[in-house]
């Protein structure tokens, strides 16, 4: 029996679209080169592990002057890339809370970027427990991050139903016996919550 629901945040509760953003600013070919050669993904992983947001982006911009302007957009236009919210998913979170189902977040996020997101999307503060990677120095799909949630909540295996948009993160949860849902769109997640008996069709609308 499912005792708690675990949400990823990016691409589940809010959008996360850096590729289209950079394609619009740089063109498709130069954007592809930016992601392949600038080191932005590796530095963003460090931010998700707890490195300071502005300082980390600025350090990369100084190290890569050929990409400096584009790199700084990662900081200056971060919220544009993390937009818009996903209202149906937010309603599902609220509906679960209203029924007394414990809801947790397990998400790769920087300290500062998470606060920016919460200010823009206040429903991100409505979880019973937040497991944000930068707060713990652990990121998905590291099994230790999932184990931390289990230790902190006292729940494990099929007690937990987890939605995430990345297959590797789902696989890591499934390896621990969690129930999982690969998130592709909010209606599919709504249908799964109904199938699990956690919400009625009306509550999941």
C-alpha positions, 0 to 999 in steps of 0.5 A, spaced: 500 500 500 502 506 498 503 511 504 507 517 501 508 520 494 514 523 492 515 528 486 521 530 482 520 538 481 523 540 474 519 537 468 514 535 473 511 541 477 515 546 473 518 546 466 525 546 465 527 548 458 534 550 457 535 547 451 530 551 447 532 558 451 539 557 448 536 555 441 532 562 441 538 566 443 544 562 439 540 558 434 540 551 434 547 549 432 551 554 436 546 552 442 548 545 441 556 547 441 554 551 447 552 545 451 557 540 448 563 545 449 562 550 455 562 545 461 555 548 463 552 542 465 558 539 469 558 546 473 550 546 474 551 539 477 556 542 482 550 547 484 546 542 485 551 539 490 551 545 494 556 550 490 554 557 490 550 559 484 552 566 482 560 565 484 560 558 480 557 561 474 561 567 474 567 562 475 566 558 469 564 565 465 571 567 467 574 561 465 571 560 458 571 567 455 569 565 448 562 563 452 562 568 457 556 571 455 552 565 454 554 562 460 552 568 464 545 567 462 544 561 466 544 565 472 541 571 469 535 568 466 535 562 470 527 563 472 526 564 464 528 557 463 524 554 469 518 557 466 512 556 466 509 552 472 505 545 471 498 547 474 495 540 473 501 537 477 500 543 482 493 541 483 495 534 484 500 535 489 494 540 493 489 534 492 494 529 495 495 534 501 488 535 502 486 528 503 492 527 508 497 523 503 504 525 505 508 528 500 515 529 499 520 532 494 526 529 492 529 533 487 536 536 484 536 543 485 541 548 488 540 552 494 539 559 491 535 556 485 530 552 489 529 559 493 528 563 486 523 557 484 519 557 491 518 565 490 515 564 483 511 557 485 509 558 492 506 551 492 513 548 492 513 549 499 507 545 500 511 538 501 511 535 508 518 533 507 523 536 502 529 533 500 533 538 495 540 535 493 544 542 495 541 541 502 545 534 503 550 534 498 547 528 494 544 528 487 539 523 484 541 517 481 546 516 487 542 511 491 544 514 498 540 520 496 534 515 496 536 512 502 536 518 506 529 519 504 527 512 507 531 514 513 528 520 514 521 518 513 521 511 516 518 509 509 521 504 504 520 500 498 512 499 496 510 505 501 513 510 496 510 512 489 515 516 486 514 520 479 520 523 475 522 525 468 528 521 467 529 514 466 535 513 470 532 516 476 526 512 476 531 506 475 534 508 481 528 508 485 525 501 482 532 498 484 530 500 492 523 497 491 519 503 490 513 504 486 515 509 480 512 513 474 516 515 469 513 522 468 511 525 461 505 529 462 501 531 468 494 527 465 498 520 465 501 522 473 493 523 474 491 517 472 496 513 476 494 516 482 487 514 481 489 507 479 493 507 486 487 509 489 490 515 492 485 520 488 478 519 485 478 522 478 474 528 480 480 530 485 485 528 480 482 533 474 
